[in-house]
Amino acid sequence: MIQDWANKENIKDIKIAEKNFYLIKNLMILKFKQSFSYNILLDISNIKRSDLLSFDSYLISPNLEYNFSSVICIDDKIYNYLTKRQKDKYKKYKFFKGQIVSNKIDLNYKH
């Protein structure tokens, strides 16, 4: 599939073709002031109690509140993976760079 994509987009390096494919397939065009929402599966099964010995997990202590969120960082260098033809196609759009931060998630562990 990626090799077909590389041929179609005239990309010689397969690693660049993979990034280009992912970028184009996930590119969203939003109108001014338009918002969007997304869902990410959050697996907290690797969070363990601190009174259990474990070397490959995050530890939580009893009777503390933990706050966390998900952050997606979009560096403007990602757009260097677009081909010239793709850049020309999207030249009237402003590409987003920055962070997308999820809502805060509270975790309370009561012992």
Jmol script that loads the backbone (N, CA, C; Angstrom):
load data "model"
ATOM      1  N   MET A   1       0.824  -1.192   0.000  1.00  0.00           N
ATOM      2  CA  MET A   1       0.000   0.000   0.000  1.00  0.00           C
ATOM      3  C   MET A   1       0.873   1.263   0.000  1.00  0.00           C
ATOM      4  N   ILE A   2       1.879   1.317   0.880  1.00  0.00           N
ATOM      5  CA  ILE A   2       2.738   2.505   0.933  1.00  0.00           C
ATOM      6  C   ILE A   2       3.550   2.641  -0.355  1.00  0.00           C
ATOM      7  N   GLN A   3       3.986   1.518  -0.886  1.00  0.00           N
ATOM      8  CA  GLN A   3       4.744   1.585  -2.140  1.00  0.00           C
ATOM      9  C   GLN A   3       3.868   2.137  -3.270  1.00  0.00           C
ATOM     10  N   ASP A   4       2.603   1.731  -3.313  1.00  0.00           N
ATOM     11  CA  ASP A   4       1.664   2.282  -4.297  1.00  0.00           C
ATOM     12  C   ASP A   4       1.501   3.786  -4.095  1.00  0.00           C
ATOM     13  N   TRP A   5       1.401   4.192  -2.831  1.00  0.00           N
ATOM     14  CA  TRP A   5       1.267   5.613  -2.506  1.00  0.00           C
ATOM     15  C   TRP A   5       2.519   6.381  -2.967  1.00  0.00           C
ATOM     16  N   ALA A   6       3.683   5.818  -2.678  1.00  0.00           N
ATOM     17  CA  ALA A   6       4.943   6.460  -3.076  1.00  0.00           C
ATOM     18  C   ALA A   6       5.004   6.624  -4.592  1.00  0.00           C
ATOM     19  N   ASN A   7       4.587   5.606  -5.317  1.00  0.00           N
ATOM     20  CA  ASN A   7       4.582   5.694  -6.783  1.00  0.00           C
ATOM     21  C   ASN A   7       3.601   6.756  -7.262  1.00  0.00           C
ATOM     22  N   LYS A   8       2.407   6.755  -6.686  1.00  0.00           N
ATOM     23  CA  LYS A   8       1.367   7.710  -7.084  1.00  0.00           C
ATOM     24  C   LYS A   8       1.801   9.149  -6.831  1.00  0.00           C
ATOM     25  N   GLU A   9       2.457   9.373  -5.695  1.00  0.00           N
ATOM     26  CA  GLU A   9       2.862  10.732  -5.319  1.00  0.00           C
ATOM     27  C   GLU A   9       4.289  11.078  -5.750  1.00  0.00           C
ATOM     28  N   ASN A  10       4.927  10.118  -6.438  1.00  0.00           N
ATOM     29  CA  ASN A  10       6.290  10.308  -6.940  1.00  0.00           C
ATOM     30  C   ASN A  10       7.271  10.618  -5.799  1.00  0.00           C
ATOM     31  N   ILE A  11       7.203   9.791  -4.749  1.00  0.00           N
ATOM     32  CA  ILE A  11       8.095   9.925  -3.594  1.00  0.00           C
ATOM     33  C   ILE A  11       9.061   8.751  -3.641  1.00  0.00           C
ATOM     34  N   LYS A  12      10.351   9.033  -3.660  1.00  0.00           N
ATOM     35  CA  LYS A  12      11.356   7.986  -3.819  1.00  0.00           C
ATOM     36  C   LYS A  12      11.700   7.281  -2.503  1.00  0.00           C
ATOM     37  N   ASP A  13      11.688   7.995  -1.384  1.00  0.00           N
ATOM     38  CA  ASP A  13      12.058   7.435  -0.075  1.00  0.00           C
ATOM     39  C   ASP A  13      10.810   6.872   0.603  1.00  0.00           C
ATOM     40  N   ILE A  14      10.825   5.574   0.925  1.00  0.00           N
ATOM     41  CA  ILE A  14       9.643   4.912   1.494  1.00  0.00           C
ATOM     42  C   ILE A  14       9.290   5.467   2.877  1.00  0.00           C
ATOM     43  N   LYS A  15      10.291   5.877   3.648  1.00  0.00           N
ATOM     44  CA  LYS A  15      10.028   6.448   4.984  1.00  0.00           C
ATOM     45  C   LYS A  15       9.300   7.786   4.849  1.00  0.00           C
ATOM     46  N   ILE A  16       9.705   8.583   3.882  1.00  0.00           N
ATOM     47  CA  ILE A  16       9.022   9.850   3.625  1.00  0.00           C
ATOM     48  C   ILE A  16       7.614   9.584   3.105  1.00  0.00           C
ATOM     49  N   ALA A  17       7.469   8.553   2.274  1.00  0.00           N
ATOM     50  CA  ALA A  17       6.147   8.189   1.752  1.00  0.00           C
ATOM     51  C   ALA A  17       5.207   7.782   2.882  1.00  0.00           C
ATOM     52  N   GLU A  18       5.717   7.058   3.880  1.00  0.00           N
ATOM     53  CA  GLU A  18       4.893   6.667   5.031  1.00  0.00           C
ATOM     54  C   GLU A  18       4.391   7.897   5.777  1.00  0.00           C
ATOM     55  N   LYS A  19       5.272   8.843   6.021  1.00  0.00           N
ATOM     56  CA  LYS A  19       4.875  10.064   6.745  1.00  0.00           C
ATOM     57  C   LYS A  19       3.914  10.894   5.917  1.00  0.00           C
ATOM     58  N   ASN A  20       4.179  10.967   4.621  1.00  0.00           N
ATOM     59  CA  ASN A  20       3.301  11.709   3.728  1.00  0.00           C
ATOM     60  C   ASN A  20       1.911  11.087   3.698  1.00  0.00           C
ATOM     61  N   PHE A  21       1.846   9.771   3.606  1.00  0.00           N
ATOM     62  CA  PHE A  21       0.577   9.053   3.595  1.00  0.00           C
ATOM     63  C   PHE A  21      -0.213   9.342   4.870  1.00  0.00           C
ATOM     64  N   TYR A  22       0.439   9.199   6.017  1.00  0.00           N
ATOM     65  CA  TYR A  22      -0.221   9.455   7.301  1.00  0.00           C
ATOM     66  C   TYR A  22      -0.704  10.910   7.375  1.00  0.00           C
ATOM     67  N   LEU A  23       0.135  11.834   6.949  1.00  0.00           N
ATOM     68  CA  LEU A  23      -0.228  13.255   6.991  1.00  0.00           C
ATOM     69  C   LEU A  23      -1.441  13.548   6.116  1.00  0.00           C
ATOM     70  N   ILE A  24      -1.418  13.097   4.888  1.00  0.00           N
ATOM     71  CA  ILE A  24      -2.524  13.366   3.962  1.00  0.00           C
ATOM     72  C   ILE A  24      -3.807  12.680   4.434  1.00  0.00           C
ATOM     73  N   LYS A  25      -3.708  11.458   4.913  1.00  0.00           N
ATOM     74  CA  LYS A  25      -4.899  10.729   5.360  1.00  0.00           C
ATOM     75  C   LYS A  25      -5.488  11.300   6.648  1.00  0.00           C
ATOM     76  N   ASN A  26      -4.719  12.075   7.396  1.00  0.00           N
ATOM     77  CA  ASN A  26      -5.206  12.649   8.654  1.00  0.00           C
ATOM     78  C   ASN A  26      -5.354  14.165   8.603  1.00  0.00           C
ATOM     79  N   LEU A  27      -5.152  14.741   7.448  1.00  0.00           N
ATOM     80  CA  LEU A  27      -5.288  16.184   7.281  1.00  0.00           C
ATOM     81  C   LEU A  27      -6.757  16.574   7.397  1.00  0.00           C
ATOM     82  N   MET A  28      -7.024  17.564   8.212  1.00  0.00           N
ATOM     83  CA  MET A  28      -8.396  18.059   8.387  1.00  0.00           C
ATOM     84  C   MET A  28      -8.462  19.494   7.906  1.00  0.00           C
ATOM     85  N   ILE A  29      -9.478  19.809   7.134  1.00  0.00           N
ATOM     86  CA  ILE A  29      -9.682  21.177   6.677  1.00  0.00           C
ATOM     87  C   ILE A  29     -10.855  21.739   7.464  1.00  0.00           C
ATOM     88  N   LEU A  30     -10.567  22.773   8.241  1.00  0.00           N
ATOM     89  CA  LEU A  30     -11.584  23.395   9.082  1.00  0.00           C
ATOM     90  C   LEU A  30     -11.884  24.795   8.576  1.00  0.00           C
ATOM     91  N   LYS A  31     -13.125  25.184   8.686  1.00  0.00           N
ATOM     92  CA  LYS A  31     -13.500  26.555   8.388  1.00  0.00           C
ATOM     93  C   LYS A  31     -13.159  27.433   9.585  1.00  0.00           C
ATOM     94  N   PHE A  32     -13.105  28.727   9.366  1.00  0.00           N
ATOM     95  CA  PHE A  32     -12.793  29.673  10.436  1.00  0.00           C
ATOM     96  C   PHE A  32     -13.748  29.464  11.615  1.00  0.00           C
ATOM     97  N   LYS A  33     -13.190  29.365  12.800  1.00  0.00           N
ATOM     98  CA  LYS A  33     -13.921  29.173  14.063  1.00  0.00           C
ATOM     99  C   LYS A  33     -14.594  27.800  14.166  1.00  0.00           C
ATOM    100  N   GLN A  34     -14.350  26.914  13.238  1.00  0.00           N
ATOM    101  CA  GLN A  34     -14.903  25.565  13.316  1.00  0.00           C
ATOM    102  C   GLN A  34     -14.098  24.772  14.330  1.00  0.00           C
ATOM    103  N   SER A  35     -14.760  23.953  15.092  1.00  0.00           N
ATOM    104  CA  SER A  35     -14.059  23.119  16.071  1.00  0.00           C
ATOM    105  C   SER A  35     -14.227  21.649  15.701  1.00  0.00           C
ATOM    106  N   PHE A  36     -13.503  20.811  16.392  1.00  0.00           N
ATOM    107  CA  PHE A  36     -13.614  19.379  16.180  1.00  0.00           C
ATOM    108  C   PHE A  36     -13.361  18.685  17.506  1.00  0.00           C
ATOM    109  N   SER A  37     -13.770  17.453  17.585  1.00  0.00           N
ATOM    110  CA  SER A  37     -13.479  16.660  18.774  1.00  0.00           C
ATOM    111  C   SER A  37     -12.908  15.329  18.318  1.00  0.00           C
ATOM    112  N   TYR A  38     -12.182  14.710  19.203  1.00  0.00           N
ATOM    113  CA  TYR A  38     -11.591  13.426  18.886  1.00  0.00           C
ATOM    114  C   TYR A  38     -11.591  12.553  20.129  1.00  0.00           C
ATOM    115  N   ASN A  39     -11.526  11.274  19.921  1.00  0.00           N
ATOM    116  CA  ASN A  39     -11.486  10.313  21.022  1.00  0.00           C
ATOM    117  C   ASN A  39     -10.176   9.538  20.958  1.00  0.00           C
ATOM    118  N   ILE A  40      -9.582   9.360  22.119  1.00  0.00           N
ATOM    119  CA  ILE A  40      -8.373   8.555  22.242  1.00  0.00           C
ATOM    120  C   ILE A  40      -8.634   7.522  23.320  1.00  0.00           C
ATOM    121  N   LEU A  41      -8.341   6.278  23.008  1.00  0.00           N
ATOM    122  CA  LEU A  41      -8.481   5.216  23.992  1.00  0.00           C
ATOM    123  C   LEU A  41      -7.404   5.392  25.054  1.00  0.00           C
ATOM    124  N   LEU A  42      -7.814   5.456  26.285  1.00  0.00           N
ATOM    125  CA  LEU A  42      -6.891   5.635  27.402  1.00  0.00           C
ATOM    126  C   LEU A  42      -6.823   4.340  28.182  1.00  0.00           C
ATOM    127  N   ASP A  43      -5.655   3.739  28.203  1.00  0.00           N
ATOM    128  CA  ASP A  43      -5.455   2.481  28.913  1.00  0.00           C
ATOM    129  C   ASP A  43      -4.670   2.771  30.190  1.00  0.00           C
ATOM    130  N   ILE A  44      -5.337   2.684  31.325  1.00  0.00           N
ATOM    131  CA  ILE A  44      -4.655   2.953  32.596  1.00  0.00           C
ATOM    132  C   ILE A  44      -4.302   1.658  33.319  1.00  0.00           C
ATOM    133  N   SER A  45      -4.315   0.560  32.603  1.00  0.00           N
ATOM    134  CA  SER A  45      -4.043  -0.727  33.244  1.00  0.00           C
ATOM    135  C   SER A  45      -2.594  -0.866  33.701  1.00  0.00           C
ATOM    136  N   ASN A  46      -1.703  -0.017  33.190  1.00  0.00           N
ATOM    137  CA  ASN A  46      -0.297  -0.098  33.586  1.00  0.00           C
ATOM    138  C   ASN A  46       0.022   0.826  34.769  1.00  0.00           C
ATOM    139  N   ILE A  47      -0.984   1.411  35.365  1.00  0.00           N
ATOM    140  CA  ILE A  47      -0.797   2.222  36.565  1.00  0.00           C
ATOM    141  C   ILE A  47      -1.018   1.318  37.766  1.00  0.00           C
ATOM    142  N   LYS A  48      -0.035   1.240  38.619  1.00  0.00           N
ATOM    143  CA  LYS A  48      -0.069   0.311  39.750  1.00  0.00           C
ATOM    144  C   LYS A  48      -0.013   1.074  41.074  1.00  0.00           C
ATOM    145  N   ARG A  49      -0.446   0.406  42.113  1.00  0.00           N
ATOM    146  CA  ARG A  49      -0.326   0.965  43.454  1.00  0.00           C
ATOM    147  C   ARG A  49       1.150   0.996  43.841  1.00  0.00           C
ATOM    148  N   SER A  50       1.556   2.031  44.562  1.00  0.00           N
ATOM    149  CA  SER A  50       2.964   2.170  44.922  1.00  0.00           C
ATOM    150  C   SER A  50       3.419   1.167  45.972  1.00  0.00           C
ATOM    151  N   ASP A  51       2.475   0.505  46.639  1.00  0.00           N
ATOM    152  CA  ASP A  51       2.882  -0.491  47.632  1.00  0.00           C
ATOM    153  C   ASP A  51       3.144  -1.866  47.004  1.00  0.00           C
ATOM    154  N   LEU A  52       2.985  -1.955  45.694  1.00  0.00           N
ATOM    155  CA  LEU A  52       3.309  -3.190  44.965  1.00  0.00           C
ATOM    156  C   LEU A  52       4.581  -2.943  44.158  1.00  0.00           C
ATOM    157  N   LEU A  53       5.534  -3.833  44.274  1.00  0.00           N
ATOM    158  CA  LEU A  53       6.793  -3.665  43.566  1.00  0.00           C
ATOM    159  C   LEU A  53       6.592  -3.936  42.074  1.00  0.00           C
ATOM    160  N   SER A  54       6.964  -2.964  41.267  1.00  0.00           N
ATOM    161  CA  SER A  54       6.840  -3.105  39.825  1.00  0.00           C
ATOM    162  C   SER A  54       7.847  -2.177  39.163  1.00  0.00           C
ATOM    163  N   PHE A  55       8.477  -2.648  38.105  1.00  0.00           N
ATOM    164  CA  PHE A  55       9.486  -1.841  37.433  1.00  0.00           C
ATOM    165  C   PHE A  55       9.036  -1.324  36.071  1.00  0.00           C
ATOM    166  N   ASP A  56       7.907  -1.750  35.607  1.00  0.00           N
ATOM    167  CA  ASP A  56       7.482  -1.364  34.261  1.00  0.00           C
ATOM    168  C   ASP A  56       6.118  -0.688  34.254  1.00  0.00           C
ATOM    169  N   SER A  57       5.866   0.127  35.253  1.00  0.00           N
ATOM    170  CA  SER A  57       4.563   0.783  35.307  1.00  0.00           C
ATOM    171  C   SER A  57       4.681   2.130  36.000  1.00  0.00           C
ATOM    172  N   TYR A  58       3.618   2.887  35.926  1.00  0.00           N
ATOM    173  CA  TYR A  58       3.530   4.141  36.653  1.00  0.00           C
ATOM    174  C   TYR A  58       2.970   3.829  38.031  1.00  0.00           C
ATOM    175  N   LEU A  59       3.501   4.475  39.035  1.00  0.00           N
ATOM    176  CA  LEU A  59       3.059   4.190  40.397  1.00  0.00           C
ATOM    177  C   LEU A  59       2.175   5.311  40.924  1.00  0.00           C
ATOM    178  N   ILE A  60       1.130   4.934  41.635  1.00  0.00           N
ATOM    179  CA  ILE A  60       0.287   5.916  42.298  1.00  0.00           C
ATOM    180  C   ILE A  60       0.295   5.620  43.792  1.00  0.00           C
ATOM    181  N   SER A  61       0.223   6.659  44.557  1.00  0.00           N
ATOM    182  CA  SER A  61       0.198   6.534  46.017  1.00  0.00           C
ATOM    183  C   SER A  61      -1.222   6.737  46.508  1.00  0.00           C
ATOM    184  N   PRO A  62      -1.566   6.090  47.613  1.00  0.00           N
ATOM    185  CA  PRO A  62      -2.936   6.207  48.124  1.00  0.00           C
ATOM    186  C   PRO A  62      -3.253   7.612  48.619  1.00  0.00           C
ATOM    187  N   ASN A  63      -4.524   7.947  48.534  1.00  0.00           N
ATOM    188  CA  ASN A  63      -5.083   9.190  49.066  1.00  0.00           C
ATOM    189  C   ASN A  63      -4.504  10.443  48.412  1.00  0.00           C
ATOM    190  N   LEU A  64      -4.119  10.324  47.167  1.00  0.00           N
ATOM    191  CA  LEU A  64      -3.660  11.483  46.405  1.00  0.00           C
ATOM    192  C   LEU A  64      -4.522  11.625  45.160  1.00  0.00           C
ATOM    193  N   GLU A  65      -4.639  12.846  44.682  1.00  0.00           N
ATOM    194  CA  GLU A  65      -5.381  13.100  43.449  1.00  0.00           C
ATOM    195  C   GLU A  65      -4.377  13.329  42.329  1.00  0.00           C
ATOM    196  N   TYR A  66      -4.589  12.659  41.214  1.00  0.00           N
ATOM    197  CA  TYR A  66      -3.723  12.805  40.053  1.00  0.00           C
ATOM    198  C   TYR A  66      -4.529  13.429  38.925  1.00  0.00           C
ATOM    199  N   ASN A  67      -3.928  14.385  38.245  1.00  0.00           N
ATOM    200  CA  ASN A  67      -4.546  15.040  37.095  1.00  0.00           C
ATOM    201  C   ASN A  67      -3.656  14.785  35.889  1.00  0.00           C
ATOM    202  N   PHE A  68      -4.248  14.400  34.803  1.00  0.00           N
ATOM    203  CA  PHE A  68      -3.460  14.237  33.592  1.00  0.00           C
ATOM    204  C   PHE A  68      -4.313  14.553  32.383  1.00  0.00           C
ATOM    205  N   SER A  69      -3.626  14.770  31.271  1.00  0.00           N
ATOM    206  CA  SER A  69      -4.300  15.044  30.011  1.00  0.00           C
ATOM    207  C   SER A  69      -3.420  14.540  28.874  1.00  0.00           C
ATOM    208  N   SER A  70      -3.993  14.479  27.723  1.00  0.00           N
ATOM    209  CA  SER A  70      -3.280  14.064  26.527  1.00  0.00           C
ATOM    210  C   SER A  70      -2.926  15.307  25.723  1.00  0.00           C
ATOM    211  N   VAL A  71      -1.710  15.335  25.194  1.00  0.00           N
ATOM    212  CA  VAL A  71      -1.267  16.479  24.395  1.00  0.00           C
ATOM    213  C   VAL A  71      -0.752  15.960  23.058  1.00  0.00           C
ATOM    214  N   ILE A  72      -1.262  16.534  21.983  1.00  0.00           N
ATOM    215  CA  ILE A  72      -0.767  16.234  20.648  1.00  0.00           C
ATOM    216  C   ILE A  72       0.017  17.456  20.194  1.00  0.00           C
ATOM    217  N   CYS A  73       1.291  17.261  19.904  1.00  0.00           N
ATOM    218  CA  CYS A  73       2.159  18.361  19.462  1.00  0.00           C
ATOM    219  C   CYS A  73       2.343  18.279  17.950  1.00  0.00           C
ATOM    220  N   ILE A  74       2.070  19.395  17.272  1.00  0.00           N
ATOM    221  CA  ILE A  74       2.213  19.438  15.819  1.00  0.00           C
ATOM    222  C   ILE A  74       3.269  20.478  15.484  1.00  0.00           C
ATOM    223  N   ASP A  75       4.416  19.998  15.088  1.00  0.00           N
ATOM    224  CA  ASP A  75       5.545  20.833  14.710  1.00  0.00           C
ATOM    225  C   ASP A  75       5.365  21.221  13.243  1.00  0.00           C
ATOM    226  N   ASP A  76       5.652  22.470  12.895  1.00  0.00           N
ATOM    227  CA  ASP A  76       5.453  22.894  11.504  1.00  0.00           C
ATOM    228  C   ASP A  76       6.372  22.156  10.531  1.00  0.00           C
ATOM    229  N   LYS A  77       7.399  21.497  11.009  1.00  0.00           N
ATOM    230  CA  LYS A  77       8.279  20.732  10.124  1.00  0.00           C
ATOM    231  C   LYS A  77       7.565  19.522   9.517  1.00  0.00           C
ATOM    232  N   ILE A  78       6.476  19.079  10.121  1.00  0.00           N
ATOM    233  CA  ILE A  78       5.733  17.944   9.574  1.00  0.00           C
ATOM    234  C   ILE A  78       5.265  18.242   8.147  1.00  0.00           C
ATOM    235  N   TYR A  79       4.993  19.506   7.862  1.00  0.00           N
ATOM    236  CA  TYR A  79       4.490  19.862   6.540  1.00  0.00           C
ATOM    237  C   TYR A  79       5.575  19.805   5.467  1.00  0.00           C
ATOM    238  N   ASN A  80       6.833  19.620   5.886  1.00  0.00           N
ATOM    239  CA  ASN A  80       7.907  19.399   4.909  1.00  0.00           C
ATOM    240  C   ASN A  80       7.748  18.057   4.203  1.00  0.00           C
ATOM    241  N   TYR A  81       6.922  17.187   4.751  1.00  0.00           N
ATOM    242  CA  TYR A  81       6.692  15.878   4.136  1.00  0.00           C
ATOM    243  C   TYR A  81       5.645  15.929   3.026  1.00  0.00           C
ATOM    244  N   LEU A  82       5.046  17.076   2.810  1.00  0.00           N
ATOM    245  CA  LEU A  82       4.132  17.232   1.672  1.00  0.00           C
ATOM    246  C   LEU A  82       4.945  17.386   0.390  1.00  0.00           C
ATOM    247  N   THR A  83       4.424  16.857  -0.688  1.00  0.00           N
ATOM    248  CA  THR A  83       5.083  17.044  -1.986  1.00  0.00           C
ATOM    249  C   THR A  83       4.773  18.454  -2.493  1.00  0.00           C
ATOM    250  N   LYS A  84       5.502  18.882  -3.501  1.00  0.00           N
ATOM    251  CA  LYS A  84       5.256  20.210  -4.080  1.00  0.00           C
ATOM    252  C   LYS A  84       3.826  20.298  -4.601  1.00  0.00           C
ATOM    253  N   ARG A  85       3.362  19.226  -5.247  1.00  0.00           N
ATOM    254  CA  ARG A  85       1.991  19.221  -5.774  1.00  0.00           C
ATOM    255  C   ARG A  85       0.974  19.371  -4.640  1.00  0.00           C
ATOM    256  N   GLN A  86       1.209  18.662  -3.528  1.00  0.00           N
ATOM    257  CA  GLN A  86       0.301  18.756  -2.383  1.00  0.00           C
ATOM    258  C   GLN A  86       0.347  20.156  -1.756  1.00  0.00           C
ATOM    259  N   LYS A  87       1.532  20.730  -1.659  1.00  0.00           N
ATOM    260  CA  LYS A  87       1.663  22.094  -1.123  1.00  0.00           C
ATOM    261  C   LYS A  87       0.908  23.090  -1.994  1.00  0.00           C
ATOM    262  N   ASP A  88       1.022  22.901  -3.309  1.00  0.00           N
ATOM    263  CA  ASP A  88       0.293  23.790  -4.229  1.00  0.00           C
ATOM    264  C   ASP A  88      -1.220  23.624  -4.055  1.00  0.00           C
ATOM    265  N   LYS A  89      -1.651  22.393  -3.870  1.00  0.00           N
ATOM    266  CA  LYS A  89      -3.081  22.112  -3.695  1.00  0.00           C
ATOM    267  C   LYS A  89      -3.645  22.794  -2.448  1.00  0.00           C
ATOM    268  N   TYR A  90      -2.858  22.838  -1.373  1.00  0.00           N
ATOM    269  CA  TYR A  90      -3.331  23.384  -0.095  1.00  0.00           C
ATOM    270  C   TYR A  90      -2.763  24.762   0.218  1.00  0.00           C
ATOM    271  N   LYS A  91      -2.215  25.459  -0.788  1.00  0.00           N
ATOM    272  CA  LYS A  91      -1.539  26.724  -0.510  1.00  0.00           C
ATOM    273  C   LYS A  91      -2.470  27.824   0.002  1.00  0.00           C
ATOM    274  N   LYS A  92      -3.756  27.726  -0.248  1.00  0.00           N
ATOM    275  CA  LYS A  92      -4.675  28.755   0.255  1.00  0.00           C
ATOM    276  C   LYS A  92      -5.058  28.538   1.721  1.00  0.00           C
ATOM    277  N   TYR A  93      -4.627  27.426   2.292  1.00  0.00           N
ATOM    278  CA  TYR A  93      -4.947  27.112   3.681  1.00  0.00           C
ATOM    279  C   TYR A  93      -3.772  27.441   4.594  1.00  0.00           C
ATOM    280  N   LYS A  94      -4.095  27.737   5.821  1.00  0.00           N
ATOM    281  CA  LYS A  94      -3.075  27.963   6.844  1.00  0.00           C
ATOM    282  C   LYS A  94      -2.938  26.673   7.642  1.00  0.00           C
ATOM    283  N   PHE A  95      -1.735  26.131   7.692  1.00  0.00           N
ATOM    284  CA  PHE A  95      -1.500  24.889   8.419  1.00  0.00           C
ATOM    285  C   PHE A  95      -1.338  25.172   9.906  1.00  0.00           C
ATOM    286  N   PHE A  96      -1.932  24.323  10.717  1.00  0.00           N
ATOM    287  CA  PHE A  96      -1.850  24.452  12.169  1.00  0.00           C
ATOM    288  C   PHE A  96      -0.506  23.956  12.670  1.00  0.00           C
ATOM    289  N   LYS A  97       0.048  24.673  13.620  1.00  0.00           N
ATOM    290  CA  LYS A  97       1.204  24.194  14.364  1.00  0.00           C
ATOM    291  C   LYS A  97       0.974  24.579  15.815  1.00  0.00           C
ATOM    292  N   GLY A  98       1.329  23.681  16.712  1.00  0.00           N
ATOM    293  CA  GLY A  98       1.121  23.946  18.128  1.00  0.00           C
ATOM    294  C   GLY A  98       0.663  22.694  18.844  1.00  0.00           C
ATOM    295  N   GLN A  99      -0.071  22.899  19.918  1.00  0.00           N
ATOM    296  CA  GLN A  99      -0.522  21.780  20.741  1.00  0.00           C
ATOM    297  C   GLN A  99      -2.045  21.699  20.773  1.00  0.00           C
ATOM    298  N   ILE A 100      -2.531  20.481  20.790  1.00  0.00           N
ATOM    299  CA  ILE A 100      -3.939  20.197  21.023  1.00  0.00           C
ATOM    300  C   ILE A 100      -3.980  19.451  22.353  1.00  0.00           C
ATOM    301  N   VAL A 101      -4.662  20.028  23.335  1.00  0.00           N
ATOM    302  CA  VAL A 101      -4.662  19.471  24.684  1.00  0.00           C
ATOM    303  C   VAL A 101      -6.063  18.964  25.013  1.00  0.00           C
ATOM    304  N   SER A 102      -6.123  17.752  25.538  1.00  0.00           N
ATOM    305  CA  SER A 102      -7.411  17.164  25.908  1.00  0.00           C
ATOM    306  C   SER A 102      -7.940  17.797  27.189  1.00  0.00           C
ATOM    307  N   ASN A 103      -9.148  17.467  27.498  1.00  0.00           N
ATOM    308  CA  ASN A 103      -9.693  17.841  28.805  1.00  0.00           C
ATOM    309  C   ASN A 103      -8.878  17.156  29.893  1.00  0.00           C
ATOM    310  N   LYS A 104      -8.872  17.752  31.064  1.00  0.00           N
ATOM    311  CA  LYS A 104      -8.153  17.189  32.200  1.00  0.00           C
ATOM    312  C   LYS A 104      -8.908  15.965  32.724  1.00  0.00           C
ATOM    313  N   ILE A 105      -8.150  14.957  33.104  1.00  0.00           N
ATOM    314  CA  ILE A 105      -8.719  13.742  33.668  1.00  0.00           C
ATOM    315  C   ILE A 105      -8.254  13.650  35.116  1.00  0.00           C
ATOM    316  N   ASP A 106      -9.192  13.459  36.023  1.00  0.00           N
ATOM    317  CA  ASP A 106      -8.863  13.332  37.444  1.00  0.00           C
ATOM    318  C   ASP A 106      -8.890  11.865  37.839  1.00  0.00           C
ATOM    319  N   LEU A 107      -7.900  11.457  38.618  1.00  0.00           N
ATOM    320  CA  LEU A 107      -7.819  10.100  39.116  1.00  0.00           C
ATOM    321  C   LEU A 107      -7.598  10.186  40.627  1.00  0.00           C
ATOM    322  N   ASN A 108      -8.493   9.608  41.373  1.00  0.00           N
ATOM    323  CA  ASN A 108      -8.374   9.568  42.827  1.00  0.00           C
ATOM    324  C   ASN A 108      -8.235   8.122  43.261  1.00  0.00           C
ATOM    325  N   TYR A 109      -7.149   7.830  43.951  1.00  0.00           N
ATOM    326  CA  TYR A 109      -6.930   6.484  44.448  1.00  0.00           C
ATOM    327  C   TYR A 109      -7.105   6.519  45.963  1.00  0.00           C
ATOM    328  N   LYS A 110      -8.139   5.880  46.419  1.00  0.00           N
ATOM    329  CA  LYS A 110      -8.436   5.808  47.856  1.00  0.00           C
ATOM    330  C   LYS A 110      -7.988   4.471  48.374  1.00  0.00           C
ATOM    331  N   HIS A 111      -7.239   4.496  49.456  1.00  0.00           N
ATOM    332  CA  HIS A 111      -6.743   3.249  50.045  1.00  0.00           C
ATOM    333  C   HIS A 111      -7.463   2.960  51.330  1.00  0.00           C
TER     334      HIS A 111
END
end "model"
wireframe off; spacefill off
backbone 0.3
color backbone group
